[in-house]
Each structure stands twice: as structure tokens, then as C-alpha cells.
Amino acid sequence: MNVESAPTPCYIIDMGLLESNLKRLDIVQQATDCKIILALKGYAAFSTFPLISKYLSGTTASSVNEALLGKHEFGGEVHVYAPAYSKADIESIAPIAHHISFNSLSQFHQYRDLVRALNPHTKLGLRINPEYSEVEVELYDPCAKNSRLGATASTLNNADLNGISGLHFHTLCEQGAGPLARTLKVVEDKFGRYFDKLSWINFGGGHHITRSDYDIDLLIETIRSFKERFDLEVYLEPGEAIALNTGILVTEVLDIVDNGMEIAILDTSATAHMPDVLEMPYRPFIVNGYLPTERPYNYRLGGLTCLAGDIIGDYSFDEALKIGDKLIFEDMAHYTMVKNNTFNGVSLPSIALWHPSSEQLEIVRQFGYEDYRNRLS
Ligand SMILES: *Cc1c(COP(=O)(O)O)cnc(C)c1O
């Protein structure tokens, strides 16, 4: 890939790698007759939707804006789930939604009639909380103690579920097929008695299906055996798995300062352009970058904002960094563009697509002052 012509900072999505991910997801769809939809929360670069919609049948949204993006830019099925809806949310969502999942019985009872009146075709679902954790980090564990996400089994006893045609659970984060299989067993034990009145179930996201060590055979076997036992349409709604390892962030070294160690200041920012580095937190991979002291030239890499903690991490290199050098951060397509902000007035990185067949870099978006200003008033 030729990154030299990219304006920095710039995300570059490799359309070839994206299609490889989609083909892998499609193997699961073909083998199990399940439907995989894109969770816009994790990845919403809509200039790539024409490619993605060749393989996936729709999107899942967690807000009015995401639902509108799914409807207008992707097409296909529009699924929506949010921890809570306002009346105005339902009025915007119902006319365009194929599925609306509610987080609680109270929300379902509040809006059941309104949705029916606005769109008799919308299928209504309930998010359940199986109270079974496979996620270790509490920030990412929907089944943590006192979680607000999903109805627990005890709240469904003797409840009025009239109008619910499906259940939704989302309990995983960057996980393999084993955690799904174990979770599904708990879901069956606790909620299986409702299945014969339903027509669909959504296994949520967090399935790292496109990671090289993911056990795709176990996933296929798990969905197949589920579908043999229950007459339910199965949906999966990963976000990260669609865009995993398909994009980079190209940045430039603007300055190198010394304060007990060498610190390179880049034209990007952890807090504005890769917020999960601070929030998750995690250490991004850099092309030709190594752990501290593994190689002779050591640097702390810092960002452009005035936040003291706008630090990406400490890295070592085979050669000394120079002002003007390009640094390439790996796996930057998901949970970046969708989370970014213009803190400090720092511009958002441009977005480009790499087309491997024509070896063309297509700059699809550059941001400027208007984008910053339009979020304020
Ligand atoms: C975040 C989320 C997803 C997507 O999760 P990934 O980890 O990106 O696969 C799907 N469904 C719900 C309800 C979510 O909150």
C-alpha cells in the first residue's frame, strides 16, 4: 500500500482486507443460515457500505442517528436497540425499523402500542441479561453486578410479553466461540421456556469471528445445533469483527523533545483520534515499532492536544525517528472514527480507501473548521 500520498493524519481502510473479513463472515452465514448484521456503534464508515451490504443483510443501531445511517447508507434490515428510548426516539425509529429491541419490560410496555400504530411490521424484541459473565473488564461487561443492560430472568416471571417476537442478548467483548457456546447454554436454561412463542433471537456482538485464531467451526456447530433444537431465526451483530485489522492510521512526527527521555509529538492524538487507547486501555501496534528497549531507539509517543495524558505509549525502533517521518498505527478502522472528537479543536483524521485491484488510494473525506464549528453554537 502506498501511504505517501495520504494527507496525515489519515485513516486508510483496505477494501481487500475488508472483503476478506466479509467472506469469512459469509462462511458462517452460508453454513448456518444465520444473519450477520453490522453494529454501527463499532464501525460506520459508510463509503464502504456498498461492499459490506453485498455480504451482510443489514445494520444494527443504538440511536436514532445510527438507525438513519443504516436506513439511508446501507439499506436492508434496520435493527435498533438502546438502553432507553424517548417517545421522540420511537417516533423516528419505528417507521424505518425492522426490529426494535427494548432494554426492559417497562420500556416495552410503554411503547408497544405506539410502535404498532406507527409501523405494524416492526418486530419487537426484549434484551435479556443472562447474569453470566465471560468478560473480565467491568467497563465492558454487560452482566456485571447491578448492570442496567437487559431484563433478568426473574423479572420475566408472569410478565405480559404479548407482542414480543424475539430475544436479544449481548454479553461478549472481543471473544471466541467458546464463551458464546457457554453463554448460550445459560440463556437456554434461563429463557428457553419462552422460545416456542418466538420467531427470532439475536446473539449480540463481541464475536471476534475474523481474528485468525477464532474457532469458526465451533461457532458454526453452536449455531447449527441451536437451530436444530429451536425454530428461531438467529442474528449475530458484531461491529469490531467486520473491520478488524482492515485499517491503519497514518501519522507524522511533528517534533521531538527531551525530558528525561525522547518524546515524539505526532499530528494525531490518543484522546481525540484513538480514544480506546486511553479508555480500554490498550497499546496499539505500530508498523516497525517495538516494545520499549527491544530496539535501540526509544521514544514516548504523544499527541497534539494539551491534555498531559495524551500519550499513546512508549515504543522502540531500529532507527532514530526524525521530524517528518510517517508512523503507521495498525488496526485503526473500528472504534476510532465512530468515537472521535474535536477536543482542543484538533481536526479529525481524513478517511481514505485503498483499492488493491487498481492500487488506488481514494481520499473520501477530509475535515476542517466547519466540522469543528458545526458541533458548537
Ligand atoms: C457494542 C455492541 C455490539 C457490537 O459489539 P462488537 O464488540 O463491536 O462486536 C452489538 N450489539 C450491542 C447491543 C452492542 O452494545
The ligand as an SDF file (V2000), in Angstrom:
LIG
                    3D

 15 15  0  0  0  0  0  0  0  0999 V2000
  -21.3480   -2.8900   21.0960 C   0  0  0  0  0  0  0  0  0  0  0  0
  -22.4890   -3.7270   20.7080 C   0  0  0  0  0  0  0  0  0  0  0  0
  -22.4000   -4.5680   19.5940 C   0  0  0  0  0  0  0  0  0  0  0  0
  -21.1460   -4.7270   18.7760 C   0  0  0  0  0  0  0  0  0  0  0  0
  -20.0920   -5.2090   19.5640 O   0  0  0  0  0  0  0  0  0  0  0  0
  -18.6600   -5.5540   18.9350 P   0  0  0  0  0  0  0  0  0  0  0  0
  -17.8220   -5.7960   20.1390 O   0  0  0  0  0  0  0  0  0  0  0  0
  -18.2010   -4.3540   18.1640 O   0  0  0  0  0  0  0  0  0  0  0  0
  -18.8190   -6.7410   18.0890 O   0  0  0  0  0  0  0  0  0  0  0  0
  -23.5150   -5.3040   19.2520 C   0  0  0  0  0  0  0  0  0  0  0  0
  -24.6670   -5.2170   19.9590 N   0  0  0  0  0  0  0  0  0  0  0  0
  -24.7900   -4.4150   21.0410 C   0  0  0  0  0  0  0  0  0  0  0  0
  -26.0610   -4.3620   21.7680 C   0  0  0  0  0  0  0  0  0  0  0  0
  -23.7040   -3.6520   21.4480 C   0  0  0  0  0  0  0  0  0  0  0  0
  -23.8200   -2.8610   22.5180 O   0  0  0  0  0  0  0  0  0  0  0  0
  1  2  1  0
  2  3  1  0
  2 14  2  0
  3  4  1  0
  3 10  2  0
  4  5  1  0
  5  6  1  0
  6  7  2  0
  6  8  1  0
  6  9  1  0
 10 11  1  0
 11 12  2  0
 12 13  1  0
 12 14  1  0
 14 15  1  0
M  END
$$$$
